[in-house]
Amino acid sequence: MFIQTEETPNPATLKFLPGRAVAETGSVDFASAEYAARSPLADRLFKIEGVERVFFGQDFVTITKSDRKDWAVLKPALLGVIMEHFVSGQPVLLDDGAAAAGGDEEDDEIVAQIKDLLETRVRPAVAQDGGDIIFDSFKDGVVYLHMQGSCSGCPSSTATLKMGIENMLRHYVPEVVEVRPV
């Protein structure tokens, strides 16, 4: 088994591509070890000192490290755990629930349009960088989004939200006045 790695815009995050499906139904974000119980893979990854966050996309694993650890030290151990997991045939998740959150949908037509734009134009581009952006809610013209994977804590995530996503949503959905992270 060959696992590729890619750098992300977030220097504290590395993207691992095992060449197999990871989270088949959306994405799953583990913000800390205490949330990893439903995933044998995430649980093992958090046991490696320096791992702070684990994110599963459809065909990748994104891992965020602490500032105290160097990728040269962490990467071999992470590759070993990921490889062992997939070779063993264990499931990535013990249940099939995805981490996609939904909020109160005040105006179904506007929310549907926002979700469609996020799904077709934003999420594929963000997944290329090892992250995900999930719709939370739309209230008083403001779209609230969850930043996950490499997007969470990324130095350029604010620019991506404001200059990219906000401008696009305002262009296609006049009711949108602002985009904010949750």
C-alpha positions in Angstrom: 0.0 0.0 0.0 1.3 3.4 -1.0 0.1 6.5 0.9 0.7 9.9 -0.6 1.1 13.0 1.4 0.4 16.6 0.4 1.1 19.9 2.2 -1.8 22.2 2.9 -2.0 25.9 3.2 -2.0 25.4 7.0 1.6 24.6 7.9 0.4 22.7 11.0 -1.7 20.3 8.9 -0.7 17.5 6.5 -3.0 15.6 4.1 -2.6 11.8 3.7 -4.1 10.1 0.7 -4.4 6.3 1.2 -5.8 5.6 -2.2 -9.0 4.3 -0.7 -12.3 5.6 0.6 -12.0 7.1 4.1 -15.3 8.8 5.1 -17.7 7.5 2.5 -20.6 9.7 3.5 -19.3 13.2 3.9 -16.6 14.2 6.3 -15.8 13.7 10.0 -13.8 16.1 12.2 -12.2 15.0 15.5 -11.2 18.1 17.4 -9.5 16.1 20.1 -8.8 12.6 21.3 -11.9 12.6 23.5 -14.2 12.5 20.4 -12.3 9.7 18.7 -13.9 6.8 20.3 -16.2 6.1 17.3 -13.2 5.7 15.0 -10.5 3.1 15.6 -8.2 5.0 13.1 -8.6 8.4 14.8 -8.2 6.8 18.2 -4.8 5.3 17.2 -3.7 8.5 15.5 -4.4 10.5 18.7 -2.1 8.2 20.6 0.9 9.6 18.7 2.3 12.4 20.7 1.8 15.7 19.0 -1.4 14.9 17.1 -4.0 17.6 17.9 -6.8 17.1 15.4 -7.8 14.4 12.9 -10.2 15.0 9.9 -11.5 12.4 7.5 -12.6 13.5 4.0 -14.0 11.1 1.4 -10.6 9.9 0.2 -8.1 11.5 2.6 -7.0 12.0 6.2 -5.9 15.4 7.4 -3.8 15.6 10.6 -3.0 18.7 12.6 0.1 18.7 14.8 1.1 20.7 17.8 3.8 23.4 17.3 6.2 21.4 19.5 6.5 18.5 17.0 8.2 18.4 13.6 6.7 16.7 10.6 9.9 14.8 10.0 9.4 13.1 13.3 5.6 12.6 13.2 5.1 11.6 9.5 6.7 8.1 9.6 4.6 7.1 12.7 1.4 8.5 11.1 2.0 6.7 7.9 2.6 3.5 9.8 -0.7 3.8 11.7 -2.7 4.7 8.6 -1.2 1.8 6.6 -1.7 -0.7 9.4 -5.3 0.4 9.8 -6.3 0.0 6.1 -4.4 -3.3 5.7 -6.2 -4.7 8.8 -9.6 -4.2 7.1 -11.1 -2.5 10.2 -13.8 0.1 9.6 -12.7 3.8 9.7 -15.9 4.6 11.7 -17.9 2.4 14.0 -21.1 4.1 12.9 -21.9 5.9 9.7 -22.8 9.3 11.1 -21.1 12.2 9.4 -20.1 15.4 11.2 -22.1 17.6 8.9 -24.0 20.0 11.1 -27.2 21.7 10.2 -28.8 24.7 11.7 -32.2 26.4 11.8 -33.3 26.9 8.2 -35.4 30.0 8.2 -35.8 30.4 4.4 -35.6 27.0 2.8 -35.2 28.3 -0.8 -32.3 30.6 0.2 -30.7 28.0 2.4 -31.0 25.4 -0.4 -29.3 27.8 -2.8 -26.5 28.5 -0.4 -25.9 24.8 0.3 -25.9 24.0 -3.4 -23.2 26.6 -4.1 -21.1 25.4 -1.1 -21.5 21.8 -2.3 -20.7 22.3 -6.0 -18.2 25.2 -5.9 -16.6 25.5 -2.5 -16.3 22.1 -0.9 -14.4 20.4 -3.8 -11.8 23.2 -3.9 -11.4 23.2 -0.1 -11.1 19.3 -0.1 -8.1 19.7 -2.4 -6.4 21.5 0.5 -7.3 18.8 3.0 -10.3 20.6 4.6 -14.0 21.0 4.5 -16.5 23.8 5.1 -19.9 22.8 6.4 -23.1 24.9 6.4 -24.3 25.7 10.0 -27.0 28.3 9.6 -28.3 31.4 7.8 -29.6 34.2 10.1 -30.3 37.9 9.3 -28.3 37.8 6.1 -25.3 36.1 7.7 -24.1 32.6 6.7 -22.4 30.7 9.5 -19.9 28.0 8.4 -17.9 25.3 10.2 -14.2 25.2 9.1 -12.8 21.7 9.4 -9.6 19.8 8.6 -6.8 22.0 7.4 -9.2 24.9 7.2 -9.6 24.9 11.0 -6.9 27.3 12.3 -5.4 27.9 8.9 -3.8 31.4 8.6 -5.5 31.9 5.2 -9.0 30.7 6.2 -10.2 34.2 7.0 -9.2 35.4 3.6 -10.8 32.4 2.0 -14.1 33.1 3.9 -14.2 36.8 3.2 -12.6 37.2 -0.2 -13.7 33.9 -1.8 -16.8 32.4 -0.3 -18.5 35.6 0.9 -18.0 37.3 -2.4 -19.3 34.3 -4.4 -22.4 33.8 -2.1 -23.2 37.6 -2.2 -23.0 37.5 -6.0 -25.4 34.5 -6.4 -27.6 35.0 -3.4 -28.4 38.8 -2.8 -29.9 38.0 0.6 -26.4 37.1 1.9 -24.6 40.1 3.4 -21.8 38.3 5.3 -20.1 35.0 6.0 -18.7 34.1 9.5 -17.0 31.0 10.9 -18.7 29.1 13.8 
